[in-house]
Amino acid sequence: MKRKEEKLTLYRKGKLTLISIEDIMLKDIYTNLETELSRFIKRDIIKRHCPNCGIELDKRF
């Protein structure tokens, strides 16, 4: 617990946000992480790219 408090103070000092992932959230990490990040990042800004060639994917993917 002391280590977590140290992390939180360092994140506050750097004006960053620490997102806590609980064990139960690992069951469906993709949807849980998306909901956690949506509080800080607007989904409209995020664009999806192909991991192989890097071109932007359309709305189907």
PDB file of N, CA, C and O in Angstrom:
ATOM      1  N   MET A   1       0.826  -1.193   0.000  1.00  0.00           N
ATOM      2  CA  MET A   1       0.000   0.000   0.000  1.00  0.00           C
ATOM      3  C   MET A   1       0.868   1.253   0.000  1.00  0.00           C
ATOM      4  O   MET A   1       0.508   2.269  -0.595  1.00  0.00           O
ATOM      5  N   LYS A   2       2.007   1.171   0.669  1.00  0.00           N
ATOM      6  CA  LYS A   2       2.909   2.316   0.717  1.00  0.00           C
ATOM      7  C   LYS A   2       3.449   2.627  -0.681  1.00  0.00           C
ATOM      8  O   LYS A   2       3.604   3.790  -1.054  1.00  0.00           O
ATOM      9  N   ARG A   3       3.731   1.580  -1.439  1.00  0.00           N
ATOM     10  CA  ARG A   3       4.242   1.754  -2.803  1.00  0.00           C
ATOM     11  C   ARG A   3       3.208   2.453  -3.685  1.00  0.00           C
ATOM     12  O   ARG A   3       3.558   3.307  -4.500  1.00  0.00           O
ATOM     13  N   LYS A   4       1.935   2.089  -3.520  1.00  0.00           N
ATOM     14  CA  LYS A   4       0.871   2.719  -4.299  1.00  0.00           C
ATOM     15  C   LYS A   4       0.754   4.200  -3.952  1.00  0.00           C
ATOM     16  O   LYS A   4       0.532   5.027  -4.836  1.00  0.00           O
ATOM     17  N   GLU A   5       0.901   4.536  -2.682  1.00  0.00           N
ATOM     18  CA  GLU A   5       0.853   5.941  -2.270  1.00  0.00           C
ATOM     19  C   GLU A   5       2.008   6.729  -2.874  1.00  0.00           C
ATOM     20  O   GLU A   5       1.836   7.880  -3.273  1.00  0.00           O
ATOM     21  N   GLU A   6       3.191   6.109  -2.941  1.00  0.00           N
ATOM     22  CA  GLU A   6       4.342   6.763  -3.573  1.00  0.00           C
ATOM     23  C   GLU A   6       4.082   7.004  -5.054  1.00  0.00           C
ATOM     24  O   GLU A   6       4.397   8.069  -5.584  1.00  0.00           O
ATOM     25  N   LYS A   7       3.506   6.007  -5.717  1.00  0.00           N
ATOM     26  CA  LYS A   7       3.179   6.157  -7.136  1.00  0.00           C
ATOM     27  C   LYS A   7       2.185   7.292  -7.343  1.00  0.00           C
ATOM     28  O   LYS A   7       2.352   8.116  -8.243  1.00  0.00           O
ATOM     29  N   LEU A   8       1.153   7.332  -6.507  1.00  0.00           N
ATOM     30  CA  LEU A   8       0.134   8.372  -6.644  1.00  0.00           C
ATOM     31  C   LEU A   8       0.722   9.760  -6.454  1.00  0.00           C
ATOM     32  O   LEU A   8       0.358  10.683  -7.184  1.00  0.00           O
ATOM     33  N   THR A   9       1.621   9.932  -5.493  1.00  0.00           N
ATOM     34  CA  THR A   9       2.233  11.250  -5.294  1.00  0.00           C
ATOM     35  C   THR A   9       3.108  11.631  -6.481  1.00  0.00           C
ATOM     36  O   THR A   9       3.133  12.796  -6.879  1.00  0.00           O
ATOM     37  N   LEU A  10       3.823  10.672  -7.049  1.00  0.00           N
ATOM     38  CA  LEU A  10       4.646  10.975  -8.223  1.00  0.00           C
ATOM     39  C   LEU A  10       3.789  11.309  -9.442  1.00  0.00           C
ATOM     40  O   LEU A  10       4.129  12.202 -10.219  1.00  0.00           O
ATOM     41  N   TYR A  11       2.686  10.599  -9.606  1.00  0.00           N
ATOM     42  CA  TYR A  11       1.786  10.893 -10.718  1.00  0.00           C
ATOM     43  C   TYR A  11       1.167  12.275 -10.558  1.00  0.00           C
ATOM     44  O   TYR A  11       1.053  13.016 -11.535  1.00  0.00           O
ATOM     45  N   ARG A  12       0.766  12.633  -9.339  1.00  0.00           N
ATOM     46  CA  ARG A  12       0.203  13.967  -9.100  1.00  0.00           C
ATOM     47  C   ARG A  12       1.240  15.050  -9.357  1.00  0.00           C
ATOM     48  O   ARG A  12       0.920  16.114  -9.887  1.00  0.00           O
ATOM     49  N   LYS A  13       2.470  14.778  -8.983  1.00  0.00           N
ATOM     50  CA  LYS A  13       3.551  15.736  -9.187  1.00  0.00           C
ATOM     51  C   LYS A  13       3.772  15.992 -10.678  1.00  0.00           C
ATOM     52  O   LYS A  13       4.034  17.123 -11.087  1.00  0.00           O
ATOM     53  N   GLY A  14       3.665  14.942 -11.482  1.00  0.00           N
ATOM     54  CA  GLY A  14       3.826  15.064 -12.926  1.00  0.00           C
ATOM     55  C   GLY A  14       2.541  15.395 -13.653  1.00  0.00           C
ATOM     56  O   GLY A  14       2.510  15.422 -14.883  1.00  0.00           O
ATOM     57  N   LYS A  15       1.465  15.652 -12.893  1.00  0.00           N
ATOM     58  CA  LYS A  15       0.146  15.969 -13.448  1.00  0.00           C
ATOM     59  C   LYS A  15      -0.346  14.859 -14.377  1.00  0.00           C
ATOM     60  O   LYS A  15      -0.890  15.127 -15.448  1.00  0.00           O
ATOM     61  N   LEU A  16      -0.147  13.613 -13.951  1.00  0.00           N
ATOM     62  CA  LEU A  16      -0.601  12.445 -14.689  1.00  0.00           C
ATOM     63  C   LEU A  16      -1.700  11.751 -13.894  1.00  0.00           C
ATOM     64  O   LEU A  16      -1.915  12.057 -12.721  1.00  0.00           O
ATOM     65  N   THR A  17      -2.383  10.830 -14.529  1.00  0.00           N
ATOM     66  CA  THR A  17      -3.445  10.091 -13.866  1.00  0.00           C
ATOM     67  C   THR A  17      -3.109   8.611 -13.877  1.00  0.00           C
ATOM     68  O   THR A  17      -2.739   8.057 -14.913  1.00  0.00           O
ATOM     69  N   LEU A  18      -3.237   7.985 -12.744  1.00  0.00           N
ATOM     70  CA  LEU A  18      -3.001   6.553 -12.607  1.00  0.00           C
ATOM     71  C   LEU A  18      -4.338   5.840 -12.708  1.00  0.00           C
ATOM     72  O   LEU A  18      -5.257   6.114 -11.936  1.00  0.00           O
ATOM     73  N   ILE A  19      -4.444   4.924 -13.663  1.00  0.00           N
ATOM     74  CA  ILE A  19      -5.671   4.157 -13.838  1.00  0.00           C
ATOM     75  C   ILE A  19      -5.478   2.810 -13.159  1.00  0.00           C
ATOM     76  O   ILE A  19      -4.570   2.053 -13.504  1.00  0.00           O
ATOM     77  N   SER A  20      -6.322   2.523 -12.211  1.00  0.00           N
ATOM     78  CA  SER A  20      -6.222   1.282 -11.453  1.00  0.00           C
ATOM     79  C   SER A  20      -7.007   0.180 -12.156  1.00  0.00           C
ATOM     80  O   SER A  20      -8.185   0.349 -12.471  1.00  0.00           O
ATOM     81  N   ILE A  21      -6.349  -0.941 -12.398  1.00  0.00           N
ATOM     82  CA  ILE A  21      -6.981  -2.106 -13.005  1.00  0.00           C
ATOM     83  C   ILE A  21      -7.108  -3.177 -11.920  1.00  0.00           C
ATOM     84  O   ILE A  21      -6.106  -3.650 -11.384  1.00  0.00           O
ATOM     85  N   GLU A  22      -8.317  -3.544 -11.610  1.00  0.00           N
ATOM     86  CA  GLU A  22      -8.564  -4.566 -10.590  1.00  0.00           C
ATOM     87  C   GLU A  22      -8.538  -5.952 -11.230  1.00  0.00           C
ATOM     88  O   GLU A  22      -8.644  -6.082 -12.449  1.00  0.00           O
ATOM     89  N   ASP A  23      -8.398  -6.971 -10.410  1.00  0.00           N
ATOM     90  CA  ASP A  23      -8.336  -8.349 -10.905  1.00  0.00           C
ATOM     91  C   ASP A  23      -9.589  -8.747 -11.677  1.00  0.00           C
ATOM     92  O   ASP A  23      -9.497  -9.426 -12.700  1.00  0.00           O
ATOM     93  N   ILE A  24     -10.743  -8.336 -11.201  1.00  0.00           N
ATOM     94  CA  ILE A  24     -12.004  -8.684 -11.856  1.00  0.00           C
ATOM     95  C   ILE A  24     -12.098  -8.056 -13.247  1.00  0.00           C
ATOM     96  O   ILE A  24     -12.793  -8.578 -14.118  1.00  0.00           O
ATOM     97  N   MET A  25     -11.402  -6.941 -13.456  1.00  0.00           N
ATOM     98  CA  MET A  25     -11.435  -6.249 -14.743  1.00  0.00           C
ATOM     99  C   MET A  25     -10.634  -6.989 -15.805  1.00  0.00           C
ATOM    100  O   MET A  25     -10.843  -6.764 -16.997  1.00  0.00           O
ATOM    101  N   LEU A  26      -9.726  -7.862 -15.400  1.00  0.00           N
ATOM    102  CA  LEU A  26      -8.902  -8.593 -16.354  1.00  0.00           C
ATOM    103  C   LEU A  26      -9.696  -9.630 -17.136  1.00  0.00           C
ATOM    104  O   LEU A  26      -9.239 -10.106 -18.175  1.00  0.00           O
ATOM    105  N   LYS A  27     -10.871  -9.981 -16.650  1.00  0.00           N
ATOM    106  CA  LYS A  27     -11.712 -10.959 -17.341  1.00  0.00           C
ATOM    107  C   LYS A  27     -12.102 -10.455 -18.728  1.00  0.00           C
ATOM    108  O   LYS A  27     -12.084 -11.214 -19.697  1.00  0.00           O
ATOM    109  N   ASP A  28     -12.450  -9.185 -18.819  1.00  0.00           N
ATOM    110  CA  ASP A  28     -12.800  -8.569 -20.104  1.00  0.00           C
ATOM    111  C   ASP A  28     -12.050  -7.240 -20.195  1.00  0.00           C
ATOM    112  O   ASP A  28     -12.649  -6.169 -20.101  1.00  0.00           O
ATOM    113  N   ILE A  29     -10.749  -7.328 -20.377  1.00  0.00           N
ATOM    114  CA  ILE A  29      -9.871  -6.157 -20.283  1.00  0.00           C
ATOM    115  C   ILE A  29     -10.150  -5.114 -21.363  1.00  0.00           C
ATOM    116  O   ILE A  29     -10.013  -3.918 -21.108  1.00  0.00           O
ATOM    117  N   TYR A  30     -10.539  -5.544 -22.559  1.00  0.00           N
ATOM    118  CA  TYR A  30     -10.720  -4.587 -23.649  1.00  0.00           C
ATOM    119  C   TYR A  30     -11.873  -3.628 -23.385  1.00  0.00           C
ATOM    120  O   TYR A  30     -11.717  -2.421 -23.571  1.00  0.00           O
ATOM    121  N   THR A  31     -13.011  -4.127 -22.961  1.00  0.00           N
ATOM    122  CA  THR A  31     -14.134  -3.220 -22.696  1.00  0.00           C
ATOM    123  C   THR A  31     -13.914  -2.436 -21.409  1.00  0.00           C
ATOM    124  O   THR A  31     -14.262  -1.258 -21.333  1.00  0.00           O
ATOM    125  N   ASN A  32     -13.337  -3.082 -20.394  1.00  0.00           N
ATOM    126  CA  ASN A  32     -13.091  -2.371 -19.138  1.00  0.00           C
ATOM    127  C   ASN A  32     -12.064  -1.263 -19.305  1.00  0.00           C
ATOM    128  O   ASN A  32     -12.224  -0.176 -18.750  1.00  0.00           O
ATOM    129  N   LEU A  33     -11.024  -1.528 -20.056  1.00  0.00           N
ATOM    130  CA  LEU A  33     -10.000  -0.515 -20.279  1.00  0.00           C
ATOM    131  C   LEU A  33     -10.545   0.632 -21.123  1.00  0.00           C
ATOM    132  O   LEU A  33     -10.202   1.794 -20.905  1.00  0.00           O
ATOM    133  N   GLU A  34     -11.394   0.294 -22.086  1.00  0.00           N
ATOM    134  CA  GLU A  34     -11.998   1.332 -22.919  1.00  0.00           C
ATOM    135  C   GLU A  34     -12.872   2.263 -22.084  1.00  0.00           C
ATOM    136  O   GLU A  34     -12.847   3.477 -22.288  1.00  0.00           O
ATOM    137  N   THR A  35     -13.635   1.719 -21.158  1.00  0.00           N
ATOM    138  CA  THR A  35     -14.477   2.576 -20.315  1.00  0.00           C
ATOM    139  C   THR A  35     -13.631   3.421 -19.370  1.00  0.00           C
ATOM    140  O   THR A  35     -13.968   4.576 -19.107  1.00  0.00           O
ATOM    141  N   GLU A  36     -12.537   2.860 -18.858  1.00  0.00           N
ATOM    142  CA  GLU A  36     -11.651   3.629 -17.976  1.00  0.00           C
ATOM    143  C   GLU A  36     -10.983   4.773 -18.740  1.00  0.00           C
ATOM    144  O   GLU A  36     -10.899   5.895 -18.240  1.00  0.00           O
ATOM    145  N   LEU A  37     -10.510   4.484 -19.949  1.00  0.00           N
ATOM    146  CA  LEU A  37      -9.810   5.507 -20.728  1.00  0.00           C
ATOM    147  C   LEU A  37     -10.754   6.549 -21.310  1.00  0.00           C
ATOM    148  O   LEU A  37     -10.340   7.677 -21.578  1.00  0.00           O
ATOM    149  N   SER A  38     -12.019   6.185 -21.509  1.00  0.00           N
ATOM    150  CA  SER A  38     -12.965   7.134 -22.099  1.00  0.00           C
ATOM    151  C   SER A  38     -13.219   8.332 -21.186  1.00  0.00           C
ATOM    152  O   SER A  38     -13.726   9.357 -21.640  1.00  0.00           O
ATOM    153  N   ARG A  39     -12.874   8.212 -19.912  1.00  0.00           N
ATOM    154  CA  ARG A  39     -13.009   9.361 -19.009  1.00  0.00           C
ATOM    155  C   ARG A  39     -11.958  10.427 -19.303  1.00  0.00           C
ATOM    156  O   ARG A  39     -12.154  11.596 -18.972  1.00  0.00           O
ATOM    157  N   PHE A  40     -10.843  10.035 -19.921  1.00  0.00           N
ATOM    158  CA  PHE A  40      -9.732  10.952 -20.149  1.00  0.00           C
ATOM    159  C   PHE A  40      -9.487  11.255 -21.627  1.00  0.00           C
ATOM    160  O   PHE A  40      -8.988  12.328 -21.964  1.00  0.00           O
ATOM    161  N   ILE A  41      -9.834  10.320 -22.506  1.00  0.00           N
ATOM    162  CA  ILE A  41      -9.569  10.468 -23.936  1.00  0.00           C
ATOM    163  C   ILE A  41     -10.889  10.374 -24.687  1.00  0.00           C
ATOM    164  O   ILE A  41     -11.661   9.438 -24.476  1.00  0.00           O
ATOM    165  N   LYS A  42     -11.150  11.337 -25.560  1.00  0.00           N
ATOM    166  CA  LYS A  42     -12.367  11.297 -26.359  1.00  0.00           C
ATOM    167  C   LYS A  42     -12.216  10.226 -27.441  1.00  0.00           C
ATOM    168  O   LYS A  42     -11.184  10.143 -28.107  1.00  0.00           O
ATOM    169  N   ARG A  43     -13.242   9.422 -27.603  1.00  0.00           N
ATOM    170  CA  ARG A  43     -13.198   8.320 -28.571  1.00  0.00           C
ATOM    171  C   ARG A  43     -13.169   8.841 -30.004  1.00  0.00           C
ATOM    172  O   ARG A  43     -12.650   8.162 -30.890  1.00  0.00           O
ATOM    173  N   ASP A  44     -13.712  10.019 -30.248  1.00  0.00           N
ATOM    174  CA  ASP A  44     -13.727  10.577 -31.597  1.00  0.00           C
ATOM    175  C   ASP A  44     -12.318  10.879 -32.093  1.00  0.00           C
ATOM    176  O   ASP A  44     -12.063  10.845 -33.297  1.00  0.00           O
ATOM    177  N   ILE A  45     -11.414  11.170 -31.184  1.00  0.00           N
ATOM    178  CA  ILE A  45     -10.050  11.534 -31.561  1.00  0.00           C
ATOM    179  C   ILE A  45      -9.247  10.309 -31.989  1.00  0.00           C
ATOM    180  O   ILE A  45      -8.365  10.404 -32.843  1.00  0.00           O
ATOM    181  N   ILE A  46      -9.555   9.163 -31.392  1.00  0.00           N
ATOM    182  CA  ILE A  46      -8.779   7.945 -31.637  1.00  0.00           C
ATOM    183  C   ILE A  46      -9.085   7.393 -33.023  1.00  0.00           C
ATOM    184  O   ILE A  46     -10.248   7.202 -33.378  1.00  0.00           O
ATOM    185  N   LYS A  47      -8.050   7.140 -33.796  1.00  0.00           N
ATOM    186  CA  LYS A  47      -8.188   6.526 -35.112  1.00  0.00           C
ATOM    187  C   LYS A  47      -7.483   5.185 -35.078  1.00  0.00           C
ATOM    188  O   LYS A  47      -6.438   5.038 -34.444  1.00  0.00           O
ATOM    189  N   ARG A  48      -8.052   4.216 -35.758  1.00  0.00           N
ATOM    190  CA  ARG A  48      -7.466   2.880 -35.768  1.00  0.00           C
ATOM    191  C   ARG A  48      -6.572   2.715 -36.987  1.00  0.00           C
ATOM    192  O   ARG A  48      -6.910   3.131 -38.096  1.00  0.00           O
ATOM    193  N   HIS A  49      -5.427   2.097 -36.751  1.00  0.00           N
ATOM    194  CA  HIS A  49      -4.456   1.887 -37.817  1.00  0.00           C
ATOM    195  C   HIS A  49      -4.121   0.411 -37.923  1.00  0.00           C
ATOM    196  O   HIS A  49      -4.199  -0.329 -36.943  1.00  0.00           O
ATOM    197  N   CYS A  50      -3.748  -0.006 -39.123  1.00  0.00           N
ATOM    198  CA  CYS A  50      -3.335  -1.383 -39.365  1.00  0.00           C
ATOM    199  C   CYS A  50      -2.000  -1.619 -38.659  1.00  0.00           C
ATOM    200  O   CYS A  50      -1.074  -0.827 -38.833  1.00  0.00           O
ATOM    201  N   PRO A  51      -1.877  -2.691 -37.865  1.00  0.00           N
ATOM    202  CA  PRO A  51      -0.616  -2.936 -37.162  1.00  0.00           C
ATOM    203  C   PRO A  51       0.530  -3.323 -38.091  1.00  0.00           C
ATOM    204  O   PRO A  51       1.697  -3.180 -37.725  1.00  0.00           O
ATOM    205  N   ASN A  52       0.211  -3.812 -39.289  1.00  0.00           N
ATOM    206  CA  ASN A  52       1.262  -4.242 -40.216  1.00  0.00           C
ATOM    207  C   ASN A  52       1.783  -3.108 -41.089  1.00  0.00           C
ATOM    208  O   ASN A  52       2.989  -2.874 -41.160  1.00  0.00           O
ATOM    209  N   CYS A  53       0.864  -2.401 -41.755  1.00  0.00           N
ATOM    210  CA  CYS A  53       1.317  -1.378 -42.706  1.00  0.00           C
ATOM    211  C   CYS A  53       1.137   0.047 -42.193  1.00  0.00           C
ATOM    212  O   CYS A  53       1.776   0.966 -42.707  1.00  0.00           O
ATOM    213  N   GLY A  54       0.278   0.252 -41.185  1.00  0.00           N
ATOM    214  CA  GLY A  54       0.131   1.568 -40.591  1.00  0.00           C
ATOM    215  C   GLY A  54      -0.911   2.464 -41.222  1.00  0.00           C
ATOM    216  O   GLY A  54      -1.090   3.596 -40.771  1.00  0.00           O
ATOM    217  N   ILE A  55      -1.624   1.990 -42.274  1.00  0.00           N
ATOM    218  CA  ILE A  55      -2.644   2.845 -42.877  1.00  0.00           C
ATOM    219  C   ILE A  55      -3.867   2.913 -41.969  1.00  0.00           C
ATOM    220  O   ILE A  55      -4.126   1.996 -41.189  1.00  0.00           O
ATOM    221  N   GLU A  56      -4.607   3.998 -42.078  1.00  0.00           N
ATOM    222  CA  GLU A  56      -5.785   4.188 -41.239  1.00  0.00           C
ATOM    223  C   GLU A  56      -6.915   3.282 -41.714  1.00  0.00           C
ATOM    224  O   GLU A  56      -7.194   3.202 -42.911  1.00  0.00           O
ATOM    225  N   LEU A  57      -7.563   2.601 -40.772  1.00  0.00           N
ATOM    226  CA  LEU A  57      -8.665   1.707 -41.102  1.00  0.00           C
ATOM    227  C   LEU A  57      -9.973   2.483 -41.115  1.00  0.00           C
ATOM    228  O   LEU A  57     -10.106   3.504 -40.441  1.00  0.00           O
ATOM    229  N   ASP A  58     -10.935   1.991 -41.886  1.00  0.00           N
ATOM    230  CA  ASP A  58     -12.225   2.670 -41.929  1.00  0.00           C
ATOM    231  C   ASP A  58     -13.098   2.217 -40.755  1.00  0.00           C
ATOM    232  O   ASP A  58     -12.627   1.489 -39.881  1.00  0.00           O
ATOM    233  N   LYS A  59     -14.348   2.636 -40.730  1.00  0.00           N
ATOM    234  CA  LYS A  59     -15.242   2.434 -39.587  1.00  0.00           C
ATOM    235  C   LYS A  59     -15.614   0.970 -39.353  1.00  0.00           C
ATOM    236  O   LYS A  59     -16.084   0.624 -38.269  1.00  0.00           O
ATOM    237  N   ARG A  60     -15.411   0.100 -40.357  1.00  0.00           N
ATOM    238  CA  ARG A  60     -15.810  -1.300 -40.211  1.00  0.00           C
ATOM    239  C   ARG A  60     -14.962  -2.035 -39.190  1.00  0.00           C
ATOM    240  O   ARG A  60     -15.412  -3.034 -38.629  1.00  0.00           O
ATOM    241  N   PHE A  61     -13.753  -1.572 -38.934  1.00  0.00           N
ATOM    242  CA  PHE A  61     -12.832  -2.293 -38.054  1.00  0.00           C
ATOM    243  C   PHE A  61     -12.755  -1.658 -36.695  1.00  0.00           C
ATOM    244  O   PHE A  61     -12.025  -2.139 -35.829  1.00  0.00           O
TER     245      PHE A  61
END
